[in-house]
């Protein structure tokens, strides 16, 4: 496989990687930070703004679900499209269309305009997924968890700082509209950064150091496929100038190959764990208020503390990966067991101190788990389909966002601890699937989708 060739070549180590490539990867961290910094300025204000436009709670819920539904259907399509036309063109398109959506949001003075503004964002807000696919193209399989962990950490820091700036701007007259325009300006700056990156200078070297190191047993056709993939994925090229019908045909072919693959177990584990984690957070503030009479202010501090730990946990992925000798399936299994145990302890906690302890380790275990499941998807699917695979994973998570509120509402009818208790059951199902569907002898089997 391509990743094996990268692993064998000495120039692909983190310390010997060409300086331009290292800077390119660091710029991707900046892109991820700015992306979530801008988004998090707006997200906490959306429900308040749509209600200020005169929407009833039911209508506000329906409008709010528009984004999730669009993401559900567009994630895989846009991810596969990035495999077809190349990362640079698709990333620029997604960033600029998102900027357009936030400009329209800043102009929304009615429910109709608000919905229209959410459409381009719902369809094209996949810049982080494309960045992850690009980073997967650039690094070896052994480096991938570390780089992904650092990227997630940088993005999470942006998500922590954004609400502070958005809240400050909202205190002034017309604050929501100001925040929307500032967010749009941040996305435009992000697009400028992506445009100015030295794509050709830093990434063509990757092809030169990777292709010759492919195992000699590979056929000429496979070598051509790898070379072609690198050219499409890492350079601007002219693949985006293909006729639209050819692009659509290629995207549909990739999605068809993915749907007929045997990766359902990986995606099912992702879905079960995503819903379990969402159930943990679904009624967090309300449950703490009912169980321990905690004020919302204290709960907010606890959530901020957990989010900060989650961001910092991204830097732990590298040391933990080395400790496990790059056995990502074992890491995923153990992190899932820890996550399940912490959800159980949270649901049965007799005091606030146990809640604090659970929140501390829960942020770490979920961060590591998300990195592991993404790496496992890419290992099973192959480098030629990184955009499609990451997009499909985001679609699976979007399904969880639709299902989790329904399950949470049903479980809360019985007890404030109902949602996390249900989450324990789903996490246990994911753990059993990891143990019995992917036993130790299957951990080393890696399959490549012929996309």
N, C-alpha and C positions, 0 to 999 in steps of 0.2 A: 504493500500500500504506500501511498504518498507519504503518510506520516512516518512509516518505518524508515523511508529514505532520509527524511529530515533528521530523524533521531540519530542516524549513523554519521551524518556529516558534521565535522567539527565546527564549521562556521555557523551552525544553527544553535549553538549554546547561547545562553542569555548574556554571557560576558564577551563572547567573540562575535556577536551579531554586529553587522555594520552599523556605524553611528547613525546614518540616516534612517535605517529601519527602526532603531531604538527610539529615535525622536518621533518617527511616524506613529509608533505604538503609543508613546506618551501623549501625542496630540489626540489620539483616539480617546484617551482618558479624559482629556479636557472637553472633547465633544460630548462625552457621556455626562460629565458634570454639568455643563451648560444646559444640556437637554432637560434633565430632570430638575435643575434649578428653575428654569423657566416654567415648566409644567406645574411644579409644586407651588408656584406663586398663585396659580389660577384654581387648581383643583379644590382646595378648601372653601373657595368662595362661590363655586358654581351653584350649589343648592340654595344658598341665600339669595343669589342674584335671580335665579329663575322664579323664586317665590316673590321677589320684589316686582317681577313683571306681571304678577297677577295669577300665577299658576296655582291650582289646588294641589294638596299633597299627592293625590293620585296622579295628576297630570305631571307633576314634578318628577315622580318616580318613573313614569313612562318616558319622559324626555331624557332623564338621566341614563336610562337603559339603552338609548339610541347608540351611544358611543360603544358600549360593550358588545352590542349585536353586530355593529359594523366591524369591530376588531375581530370578532369570532370568524367572520367570513373572509376578511381581507388579509389576516396574518399570513396564512399559508400561501395565498396568491402573490402577495408582495415579496415574501421571502423567496419563492420560486422565481419570480420575475428578476430578482437581484442576481440569481444564478445565471439567468439568460442574458441580461443586458450588461452585467458588470456592477461591481459595488459602488464605484464612484458616481455613475449616472443615477442609479437608483437611490443612493443616499442623498444626493443633492435634491432629487425630485421630492423625496419624502420630507426633507427639512423645509424646503420652500413651500410646499403645499400645506404643511403644518403651520408655517408662518402666516399664510393666507387665511387659514381657519381662525387663528387667534386675532388677526386684524378684523375679520368679520365679527368675531365675538365682541371686540371692543366697540363695534357699531351696532350691536344688537339691542334694540329698544322694544322688541316685542318677542313673543314666544316663537313665532314663525322664523324670525331672523336668528334667534338663538339656535333653533334646530338646524337651520341651514349652515350656521357657523360650525356646528359639531360634525357635519358630514365629511368635509375634507380631512379633519383631524382624525375622525374614526377610521377613515380608509387609509390614510398615508402616515399615521403616527407610528411608524415601525423603524425609526432611525436607530434606536438602540439594538434592535434585532439584527439589522444590517451591519452595525458596528461589530457585534459579536461574531457574525459570520465572517467578516473581514479579518478580525483578529484570529479566528480559527484558520483562515487561509495562510496567515503570516507566520505562525509559530508551529513548533513540533508538537506531537501529541503529549510528550512529557511536560512541556512548558505551558500547554493550553490551560490547565486548571489554575495555575498561578496567575497568568495574564487575565483570565476571566475573573478571578477573584479580585484583582486590583481594579479592573474596569467596574465591577459591581460596587466596590467600595467607593470609588470616585463618584459614581452616579448617585449612590446613597447619600453622600455628603451634600450633593446638590439638592436632594429631596428634603434634607433636614433644614438647610439654610433658606430655601425658597419661601416656605410659609411665613418666616419672620419678615422678609422683605414685602411679601404680598400683604400681610396684615398691617404693616406700617403704612403702605400706600393706601390701603382701604380706609384708613382713619380720616383721610382727606376727602373733600367733596369730589364725586365722580371717581372714587378710588378704584372701583372694579374696572372701569374703562381704561384708566391709566395703567393698571396692572396688566391688562390684556395687550395694550400697545407695547409695553416694556417687554412682555413675554415674546411678542412677535419680533421685536428688535433683536432680542437674544437669539432667536432662531435664524434671523438673517445674518447675524454675526457668525453663527455656527456654520451656515452655508458658505460664507466667505472663507472661514478657516479650512473647511473641507476642500474648497476649490483651490486654495493656494498650497495645499500639501504637495510635496514632491513625489507624486504617485509614480511616475516613470523612473526617476533616478533611484528611488529607494526600493522599489518593488521588482523591477526587472532583474536585479541581482538575485532575488529570491528564486526566480525561475532558473537562473544559471547555476545556482548552487544546489538546487533540488533535483532537477531532471536527470543529471548524470548519475546521481546516487541511487536511483531506483534499482531495485533488485534485478539482476540480469535475466532472471527467469520470466520477467514480465514481457508480454508480447509487444510488438511495435504499435499495435492499435491502442493498448493500454497507455503506453508512453505518450502517444499522440493525444489521448483524452486528457491526461494529466496536464500536459503542456497547454492545451487549448483552454482547459479550465482556469489555469493560472492567468493566462492572458485576458480572459473574460472577467475574472473575478477581481483582478488587482490593477488593471489599467483601464483608462477611459475608453480606448479603442473606438470601433465604430459599430459594435454589436447592437447598440441602441438604435441604429439607423435602419435596422431590418424592417421590412414591412410589418405592420401591426399583426396581421394574421399569422405570420411566422412566429412572432413573439408569443402570441396566445397559444399557438400549437405546441411550442416548446414548454410553456408553463403547464399546460394541461397534461402533457406527456410526463413531466416530472412528478406532478401530483398523482397521476395514475400509478406510476411506478411505486411511489411511497405508500399509496393506499393498498397495493397488492403485496407489500412487504410483510415480514413477520415481526414488525416493531410494535405491535399492539400492546405487548406487555410493558414496554418502557413508557409508552404514553399513558397507559392505565395507571401505572404507579405514580406518574406525574399528576394525573387528575385526582387520584385518591388523596395524595399528600397535600395538594393545593387546596382541596375542599376542607380537609382537616385543619389546615393552618388558618383558612378564612373563617371557619367556625370558631376557632380560638379567639379571633379578634372581633367577631361579628357583634357581640353585645358586651364587649369588654368593659366599657365605661358604666353601662347600666347595671351589669352584674356586680361590679365592685361597689356601686352605690347601694344596691339592695342587700348585698351580703355583709359589707363591712362599713357602710355609711360613709364611704370616702367621697370627698368633695370633687367635683369635676376638675378643679385646678390641680389637685394632687394626682388624679388619674392622668392628666395631661403631662405632668412631670414624669410619671412612670413610663408613659408611651414614648416621650422624647428620649428618656434614658435607654429604653430598649432599642429604639431606632439608631441611636448613636453607637451602641454596642454592635448592632447588625452591620453598620458601615465599617467599623473597625475590624469585624470578623473576616472581612474580605482579605485582609492581610495575613490571616491565619491559614488560608487555604494552602499556600505553598509549603509551610512546615508540616502541616498535617498530611499532605500528599506524600511528602518524603517519608514520613513516619509509616505510612501504609504502603510504601514502595510502589506508588502509582496504581494501586488496586482500587479503582474508583467504585466498583460494585460493592466491595467491603465497606468503603467509606460511606456510600449511600445507605447501605443496610444499617450500619451502626448509628449514623445520624438520624435515620428514620426511627430506630428503636428509642434513641434519646428523645426525639421530638414527641413520640407517642407517650413516653413516660412522663414528660413534662406537662403535656396536656392533661393527663390523668391527675397529676399532682395539683395542677391549677384548679381542676374541677372539684377536687376534694380538699382544697387548702383550708385549714382551720383559722388562719390569721394572715395578715397583710405581709408579714415577713416571708412567708412561704411563697406568696405571689411574687414578691420581689426576687426571690431566688429563682423561681421558674422563669420569670421574664429575662433574667440575666443569661441563663444558659439556652433559653428558647431562641433568642436572637442569634446566638452563635450556631446552634444546630441547624436552623432553617437556612441560614446563609450558606453554610457548607453543603447542605442538601441540595439547594438550588444549583450550585455550581456542579455538583456531582451528576445530577440528572441531565443537565445540558451536555456535559462532557460524555456521558454514556450514550446519549442520542447521537452525537457526532461520531463516536467510535463505532457504533453499530451501523450507522448509515453511510459513512465514508465522506471524504473531503469534497467529492464532486457535488455534494448535495447540501452543503452547510446552510445555505440560505433557506432552502425548502424545509430542512429539518428544524431549524430554529423557529421558522414561521409556524410550522405545524405544532411545535411545543407551545408557542404563544396562543394558538387557537385552542389547544387543550386547556390552558389556564383560563382563557376567556369563557369556556364552558363552565369551569368551576365558579367564575364570578357570577354567572347566571343562576347556577344551581344552589350555591351556598346560601344566599339570602332566603330562598324558599325553605331550605332545610332548617335554617336558623329560626325562622319565624314559627315553623311547626314545632321545633324542639322547645322553644321558649314558652309554649303553651303549658308545658309540664313543669318546668323549673328553670331558674336563671342559669343553672349549671347544665341544662339540656344540650345546648350547642356544643360545648367542649366535650361532653360525654359522648355525643354522636361522633365527634371528631376522633375520639380514641378508637371507636369501632372501625372507622374508615382507615385510620393509620395502621391498625392491626392487619386489615385486609391487604394493604400495600406491603407490609412486612412479610406476610405469608406468601404473597406473590413473588417477592424478591427471593425468598428462600427456596420455594419449590419450582418456580418457573425458570429461574436463572441460578442453577446450582453452581458450585465451584468449578466444575469442569467446563462450564459454558462461559466462564468469565473471560477466557482468552480467545474465544471465537469472535472474530470481527468480520462483519459482512459489509460489502459496499454496494449501495444502490446504483444500478446502471442508469443514471439520469443524464 
